[in-house]
Amino acid sequence: MNTFVKVGKFASLPDAQIAVGRLEAEGIRAFLPNANLIQTLPGVLGPIPVMVAAEHESAARRILETDYSSDLEGDDETT
């Protein structure tokens, strides 16, 4: 049986979903516990946790702590 740990808490559902997407893009399966309840009662449950399997905890935290915003600053090129 897998053990799951919380690797982040987010103020909004979109922010939590972005975190899940970042983790999954790096090959770490992540999920929002009670996702259906969160969508039904937004803001009622407080911060939204993101969960991963315990063996991926350190990698997941490292990914979520990485700030890529400086990679975007000053990029005025258009596609």
C-alpha positions as CSV (number, residue, x, y, z in Angstrom):
1,M,0.0,0.0,0.0
2,N,1.3,3.4,-0.9
3,T,1.8,6.2,1.6
4,F,1.0,9.7,0.4
5,V,2.4,13.0,1.7
6,K,1.4,16.6,1.3
7,V,4.0,18.6,-0.7
8,G,2.2,21.9,-0.9
9,K,-0.9,23.9,0.0
10,F,-2.5,26.4,-2.4
11,A,-5.0,29.2,-1.9
12,S,-6.9,28.5,-5.1
13,L,-7.9,25.5,-7.2
14,P,-6.2,26.8,-10.3
15,D,-2.9,27.2,-8.4
16,A,-3.2,23.7,-7.0
17,Q,-4.0,22.3,-10.5
18,I,-0.9,24.1,-11.9
19,A,1.3,22.5,-9.2
20,V,-0.2,19.0,-10.1
21,G,0.6,19.7,-13.8
22,R,4.2,20.7,-13.0
23,L,4.8,17.6,-11.0
24,E,3.2,15.3,-13.6
25,A,5.2,17.0,-16.4
26,E,8.3,15.8,-14.4
27,G,7.0,12.3,-14.1
28,I,5.6,12.5,-10.6
29,R,2.0,11.4,-10.2
30,A,0.2,14.0,-8.0
31,F,-3.4,14.5,-6.9
32,L,-5.8,16.8,-5.0
33,P,-7.6,14.9,-2.2
34,N,-11.3,15.5,-2.3
35,A,-11.0,17.3,-5.7
36,N,-14.7,17.0,-6.3
37,L,-15.6,18.5,-3.0
38,I,-13.1,21.3,-3.6
39,Q,-14.8,22.1,-6.9
40,T,-18.3,22.0,-5.3
41,L,-17.4,24.1,-2.2
42,P,-14.6,26.5,-3.3
43,G,-13.0,28.4,-0.5
44,V,-14.8,26.5,2.2
45,L,-12.1,23.9,2.9
46,G,-9.1,26.3,3.3
47,P,-5.8,25.7,1.6
48,I,-5.8,23.0,-1.1
49,P,-3.2,20.3,-0.5
50,V,-1.3,18.6,-3.3
51,M,-0.3,15.0,-2.5
52,V,2.3,12.6,-3.9
53,A,3.6,9.2,-3.0
54,A,6.1,9.4,-0.1
55,E,9.0,8.1,-2.2
56,H,8.7,11.2,-4.5
57,E,8.4,13.8,-1.7
58,S,11.8,15.4,-1.9
59,A,11.8,15.6,-5.7
60,A,8.3,17.0,-5.7
61,R,9.2,19.7,-3.1
62,R,12.3,20.6,-5.2
63,I,10.1,21.0,-8.3
64,L,7.5,23.1,-6.6
65,E,10.1,25.3,-5.0
66,T,11.8,26.1,-8.4
67,D,10.9,29.5,-9.6
68,Y,10.9,29.8,-13.4
69,S,9.6,33.3,-13.6
70,S,13.1,34.8,-14.3
71,D,13.2,32.6,-17.5
72,L,10.3,34.6,-18.8
73,E,11.4,38.2,-17.9
74,G,12.7,40.3,-20.8
75,D,11.6,37.8,-23.4
76,D,10.0,40.1,-25.9
77,E,10.1,37.8,-28.9
78,T,6.9,36.8,-30.5
79,T,6.2,33.5,-32.2
